[in-house]
Amino acid sequence: MYEYRCQTCGKQFEQLRRMSEADSGLVCPTCASVEIERLLSGFAAHGCGSGGGGRFR
């Protein structure tokens, strides 16, 4: 899952894409612009939650 922002209208959206196709063939779902930038994913900065000590349960 990747997050993108349209540089034309400013709309942010997500798309499930293969890593090899992450930046190819993107079109804004709001204005149909192809001026799209990939955003840094917010989930990568979060931990496992409280009390888990970094381990999966």
A tleap script that builds the chain and sets N, CA, C and O, in Angstrom:
source leaprc.protein.ff14SB
mol = sequence {
  NMET TYR GLU TYR ARG CYS GLN THR CYS GLY
  LYS GLN PHE GLU GLN LEU ARG ARG MET SER
  GLU ALA ASP SER GLY LEU VAL CYS PRO THR
  CYS ALA SER VAL GLU ILE GLU ARG LEU LEU
  SER GLY PHE ALA ALA HIE GLY CYS GLY SER
  GLY GLY GLY GLY ARG PHE CARG
}
set mol.1.N position { 0.849 -1.171 0.000 }
set mol.1.CA position { 0.000 0.000 0.000 }
set mol.1.C position { 0.892 1.230 0.000 }
set mol.1.O position { 1.787 1.357 0.835 }
set mol.2.N position { 0.649 2.119 -0.925 }
set mol.2.CA position { 1.410 3.351 -1.037 }
set mol.2.C position { 0.470 4.547 -0.911 }
set mol.2.O position { -0.697 4.481 -1.296 }
set mol.3.N position { 0.997 5.631 -0.368 }
set mol.3.CA position { 0.243 6.876 -0.247 }
set mol.3.C position { 0.807 7.874 -1.251 }
set mol.3.O position { 2.020 7.973 -1.435 }
set mol.4.N position { -0.097 8.615 -1.898 }
set mol.4.CA position { 0.289 9.567 -2.916 }
set mol.4.C position { -0.448 10.887 -2.702 }
set mol.4.O position { -1.466 10.942 -2.013 }
set mol.5.N position { 0.095 11.961 -3.314 }
set mol.5.CA position { -0.583 13.259 -3.325 }
set mol.5.C position { -0.493 13.811 -4.742 }
set mol.5.O position { 0.562 13.791 -5.376 }
set mol.6.N position { -1.628 14.300 -5.215 }
set mol.6.CA position { -1.683 14.930 -6.522 }
set mol.6.C position { -1.087 16.332 -6.403 }
set mol.6.O position { -1.494 17.107 -5.537 }
set mol.7.N position { -0.140 16.656 -7.254 }
set mol.7.CA position { 0.481 17.974 -7.229 }
set mol.7.C position { -0.395 19.032 -7.886 }
set mol.7.O position { -0.126 20.225 -7.748 }
set mol.8.N position { -1.437 18.617 -8.596 }
set mol.8.CA position { -2.342 19.557 -9.248 }
set mol.8.C position { -3.470 20.000 -8.321 }
set mol.8.O position { -3.690 21.199 -8.145 }
set mol.9.N position { -4.195 19.035 -7.719 }
set mol.9.CA position { -5.343 19.389 -6.881 }
set mol.9.C position { -5.090 19.211 -5.386 }
set mol.9.O position { -5.891 19.668 -4.571 }
set mol.10.N position { -3.986 18.551 -5.008 }
set mol.10.CA position { -3.644 18.371 -3.604 }
set mol.10.C position { -4.299 17.184 -2.926 }
set mol.10.O position { -4.054 16.955 -1.741 }
set mol.11.N position { -5.115 16.427 -3.624 }
set mol.11.CA position { -5.800 15.266 -3.058 }
set mol.11.C position { -4.795 14.181 -2.681 }
set mol.11.O position { -3.895 13.866 -3.459 }
set mol.12.N position { -4.952 13.604 -1.473 }
set mol.12.CA position { -4.133 12.467 -1.055 }
set mol.12.C position { -4.955 11.204 -1.223 }
set mol.12.O position { -6.158 11.189 -0.961 }
set mol.13.N position { -4.285 10.134 -1.667 }
set mol.13.CA position { -4.977 8.863 -1.873 }
set mol.13.C position { -4.002 7.714 -1.689 }
set mol.13.O position { -2.787 7.910 -1.713 }
set mol.14.N position { -4.535 6.523 -1.506 }
set mol.14.CA position { -3.739 5.310 -1.333 }
set mol.14.C position { -4.033 4.351 -2.469 }
set mol.14.O position { -5.141 4.310 -3.003 }
set mol.15.N position { -3.020 3.582 -2.825 }
set mol.15.CA position { -3.207 2.524 -3.819 }
set mol.15.C position { -2.357 1.329 -3.437 }
set mol.15.O position { -1.221 1.475 -2.985 }
set mol.16.N position { -2.913 0.161 -3.621 }
set mol.16.CA position { -2.184 -1.084 -3.418 }
set mol.16.C position { -1.487 -1.417 -4.733 }
set mol.16.O position { -2.139 -1.665 -5.748 }
set mol.17.N position { -0.144 -1.421 -4.703 }
set mol.17.CA position { 0.630 -1.623 -5.915 }
set mol.17.C position { 1.838 -2.494 -5.615 }
set mol.17.O position { 2.296 -2.548 -4.473 }
set mol.18.N position { 2.360 -3.176 -6.629 }
set mol.18.CA position { 3.606 -3.921 -6.491 }
set mol.18.C position { 4.752 -2.934 -6.338 }
set mol.18.O position { 4.692 -1.821 -6.861 }
set mol.19.N position { 5.799 -3.338 -5.621 }
set mol.19.CA position { 6.952 -2.455 -5.429 }
set mol.19.C position { 7.560 -2.043 -6.759 }
set mol.19.O position { 7.987 -0.898 -6.910 }
set mol.20.N position { 7.606 -2.937 -7.712 }
set mol.20.CA position { 8.203 -2.638 -9.014 }
set mol.20.C position { 7.372 -1.642 -9.825 }
set mol.20.O position { 7.872 -1.057 -10.786 }
set mol.21.N position { 6.102 -1.446 -9.442 }
set mol.21.CA position { 5.209 -0.536 -10.162 }
set mol.21.C position { 4.754 0.633 -9.301 }
set mol.21.O position { 3.770 1.295 -9.629 }
set mol.22.N position { 5.456 0.894 -8.206 }
set mol.22.CA position { 5.008 1.874 -7.224 }
set mol.22.C position { 4.797 3.271 -7.800 }
set mol.22.O position { 3.894 3.984 -7.365 }
set mol.23.N position { 5.609 3.670 -8.764 }
set mol.23.CA position { 5.527 5.032 -9.282 }
set mol.23.C position { 5.145 5.121 -10.752 }
set mol.23.O position { 5.240 6.199 -11.337 }
set mol.24.N position { 4.725 4.040 -11.358 }
set mol.24.CA position { 4.410 4.074 -12.785 }
set mol.24.C position { 2.899 4.073 -13.031 }
set mol.24.O position { 2.141 3.401 -12.332 }
set mol.25.N position { 2.486 4.835 -14.031 }
set mol.25.CA position { 1.094 4.824 -14.470 }
set mol.25.C position { 0.089 5.375 -13.480 }
set mol.25.O position { -1.063 4.940 -13.474 }
set mol.26.N position { 0.488 6.312 -12.648 }
set mol.26.CA position { -0.430 6.861 -11.651 }
set mol.26.C position { -1.277 7.992 -12.227 }
set mol.26.O position { -0.789 8.832 -12.982 }
set mol.27.N position { -2.560 7.994 -11.853 }
set mol.27.CA position { -3.485 9.043 -12.258 }
set mol.27.C position { -4.308 9.421 -11.036 }
set mol.27.O position { -4.807 8.549 -10.324 }
set mol.28.N position { -4.451 10.715 -10.793 }
set mol.28.CA position { -5.244 11.181 -9.654 }
set mol.28.C position { -6.709 10.771 -9.834 }
set mol.28.O position { -7.292 11.020 -10.889 }
set mol.29.N position { -7.306 10.146 -8.818 }
set mol.29.CA position { -8.705 9.729 -8.932 }
set mol.29.C position { -9.683 10.904 -8.888 }
set mol.29.O position { -10.857 10.736 -9.217 }
set mol.30.N position { -9.222 12.082 -8.488 }
set mol.30.CA position { -10.093 13.261 -8.396 }
set mol.30.C position { -10.074 14.102 -9.662 }
set mol.30.O position { -11.127 14.452 -10.195 }
set mol.31.N position { -8.857 14.435 -10.152 }
set mol.31.CA position { -8.771 15.362 -11.286 }
set mol.31.C position { -8.118 14.757 -12.528 }
set mol.31.O position { -8.006 15.433 -13.551 }
set mol.32.N position { -7.686 13.501 -12.456 }
set mol.32.CA position { -7.076 12.766 -13.568 }
set mol.32.C position { -5.693 13.285 -13.968 }
set mol.32.O position { -5.212 12.970 -15.057 }
set mol.33.N position { -5.056 14.065 -13.115 }
set mol.33.CA position { -3.705 14.539 -13.378 }
set mol.33.C position { -2.707 13.387 -13.238 }
set mol.33.O position { -2.945 12.434 -12.497 }
set mol.34.N position { -1.608 13.488 -13.947 }
set mol.34.CA position { -0.541 12.497 -13.816 }
set mol.34.C position { 0.632 13.062 -13.013 }
set mol.34.O position { 1.674 12.416 -12.899 }
set mol.35.N position { 0.467 14.259 -12.460 }
set mol.35.CA position { 1.490 14.901 -11.623 }
set mol.35.C position { 1.307 14.418 -10.184 }
set mol.35.O position { 0.682 15.095 -9.368 }
set mol.36.N position { 1.860 13.239 -9.881 }
set mol.36.CA position { 1.649 12.564 -8.604 }
set mol.36.C position { 2.982 12.404 -7.890 }
set mol.36.O position { 3.998 12.113 -8.522 }
set mol.37.N position { 2.982 12.596 -6.564 }
set mol.37.CA position { 4.174 12.322 -5.769 }
set mol.37.C position { 3.851 11.280 -4.712 }
set mol.37.O position { 2.768 11.280 -4.127 }
set mol.38.N position { 4.810 10.389 -4.478 }
set mol.38.CA position { 4.629 9.364 -3.442 }
set mol.38.C position { 5.012 9.964 -2.102 }
set mol.38.O position { 6.020 10.663 -1.995 }
set mol.39.N position { 4.207 9.692 -1.075 }
set mol.39.CA position { 4.461 10.192 0.265 }
set mol.39.C position { 5.133 9.124 1.113 }
set mol.39.O position { 5.046 7.933 0.813 }
set mol.40.N position { 5.789 9.550 2.153 }
set mol.40.CA position { 6.333 8.599 3.113 }
set mol.40.C position { 5.181 7.988 3.881 }
set mol.40.O position { 4.270 8.699 4.305 }
set mol.41.N position { 5.208 6.710 4.060 }
set mol.41.CA position { 4.127 5.999 4.734 }
set mol.41.C position { 4.153 6.273 6.225 }
set mol.41.O position { 5.208 6.186 6.853 }
set mol.42.N position { 3.006 6.602 6.797 }
set mol.42.CA position { 2.915 6.894 8.220 }
set mol.42.C position { 3.045 5.663 9.099 }
set mol.42.O position { 3.535 5.776 10.223 }
set mol.43.N position { 2.628 4.493 8.635 }
set mol.43.CA position { 2.654 3.300 9.483 }
set mol.43.C position { 4.061 2.846 9.804 }
set mol.43.O position { 4.258 2.160 10.807 }
set mol.44.N position { 5.046 3.196 9.000 }
set mol.44.CA position { 6.415 2.747 9.226 }
set mol.44.C position { 7.030 3.363 10.472 }
set mol.44.O position { 8.026 2.851 10.983 }
set mol.45.N position { 6.453 4.461 10.976 }
set mol.45.CA position { 7.022 5.162 12.122 }
set mol.45.C position { 6.414 4.713 13.443 }
set mol.45.O position { 6.857 5.166 14.498 }
set mol.46.N position { 5.422 3.844 13.421 }
set mol.46.CA position { 4.733 3.422 14.630 }
set mol.46.C position { 5.332 2.141 15.196 }
set mol.46.O position { 5.872 1.319 14.457 }
set mol.47.N position { 5.231 1.975 16.524 }
set mol.47.CA position { 5.710 0.761 17.169 }
set mol.47.C position { 4.633 -0.311 17.205 }
set mol.47.O position { 3.609 -0.202 16.531 }
set mol.48.N position { 4.871 -1.322 17.979 }
set mol.48.CA position { 3.955 -2.455 18.075 }
set mol.48.C position { 2.825 -2.215 19.060 }
set mol.48.O position { 1.924 -3.046 19.178 }
set mol.49.N position { 2.854 -1.098 19.769 }
set mol.49.CA position { 1.824 -0.830 20.770 }
set mol.49.C position { 2.401 -0.863 22.147 }
set mol.49.O position { 3.586 -1.151 22.316 }
set mol.50.N position { 1.598 -0.575 23.137 }
set mol.50.CA position { 2.101 -0.510 24.512 }
set mol.50.C position { 2.147 -1.895 25.143 }
set mol.50.O position { 1.273 -2.731 24.916 }
set mol.51.N position { 3.175 -2.115 25.930 }
set mol.51.CA position { 3.273 -3.343 26.698 }
set mol.51.C position { 3.772 -4.556 25.919 }
set mol.51.O position { 3.955 -5.623 26.506 }
set mol.52.N position { 3.991 -4.422 24.640 }
set mol.52.CA position { 4.420 -5.567 23.849 }
set mol.52.C position { 5.912 -5.793 23.854 }
set mol.52.O position { 6.383 -6.873 23.498 }
set mol.53.N position { 6.663 -4.777 24.257 }
set mol.53.CA position { 8.104 -4.930 24.264 }
set mol.53.C position { 8.691 -5.177 22.893 }
set mol.53.O position { 9.803 -5.692 22.776 }
set mol.54.N position { 7.932 -4.804 21.815 }
set mol.54.CA position { 8.428 -4.986 20.460 }
set mol.54.C position { 8.207 -6.387 19.923 }
set mol.54.O position { 8.607 -6.676 18.796 }
set mol.55.N position { 7.586 -7.262 20.689 }
set mol.55.CA position { 7.350 -8.641 20.231 }
set mol.55.C position { 5.928 -8.769 19.713 }
set mol.55.O position { 5.028 -8.049 20.144 }
set mol.56.N position { 5.738 -9.696 18.781 }
set mol.56.CA position { 4.401 -10.023 18.314 }
set mol.56.C position { 3.746 -10.979 19.293 }
set mol.56.O position { 4.419 -11.797 19.920 }
set mol.57.N position { 2.478 -10.878 19.417 }
set mol.57.CA position { 1.739 -11.788 20.323 }
set mol.57.C position { 0.961 -12.784 19.556 }
set mol.57.O position { 0.282 -13.625 20.146 }
savepdb mol mol.pdb
quit
